[in-house]
């Protein structure tokens, strides 16, 4: 009598993770490559940069295998490469960027890849544990209040981080926490949308996926929300939580 074969552990969805990451980085890289040829007023250039970063986030969270990333072991497997990409992009390759167009593009891509991996895995991990889709209302209200305080209050964490980066004229640490996108005509990636916003986009889509709601409508709603946040940012000429 043969012993029963133990069930095999589920495999890590490497191909799907790489496909989602490649899809998200494509518009960021394309903008960085084309940036020197784009001549537009500064406000329009900044709006293009924000829109490209928002597109990257929506594409990544929409294509990522959120049900797999909701497994703690899988989510933790993305932490080391996410941190490595972020550190390489924002602290190492960025130092070489002024000397080479290749390094300028590579710095932004690596940095953004790290933020997307970390934010999406964290959001999926939390979102998959939301017991009812209606709980998202409370999540949205609580997170918005906390985010507004963090950004706008003088004692807020985000406020301190942004102020320190501006004072030191070195946005490396800020890039480590944000998806970066080129602002034409410069190729160098500038901080656009924060890690927390990536995590909440993934959280919302994870809840939608778990409870069988429309992913396409949720993705469209996230894109619209980011667009409205960007419009408010440019209208008020100050950083706002997306």
Buried (B, 14 or more C-beta within 10 A) or exposed (E): EEEEEEEEEEEBBEEBBEBBBBBBBBBBBEBBBEBEEBEEEEEEBBBBBBBBBBBBBBBBBBBBBBBBBBBEEBBEBBBEBBBBBBBBBBBEBBEEBEEEBEBBBBBBBBBBBBBBBBBBBBBBBBBBEBEEBEEBEEBBEEBEEBBBBBBBEEEBEBBEBBEEBEEEEEBBBBBBBBBBBBBBEBBBBBBBBBBBBBBBBBBBBBBBBBEEBEEEEBBEBBBEBBBEBBEEBBEEEEBBBB
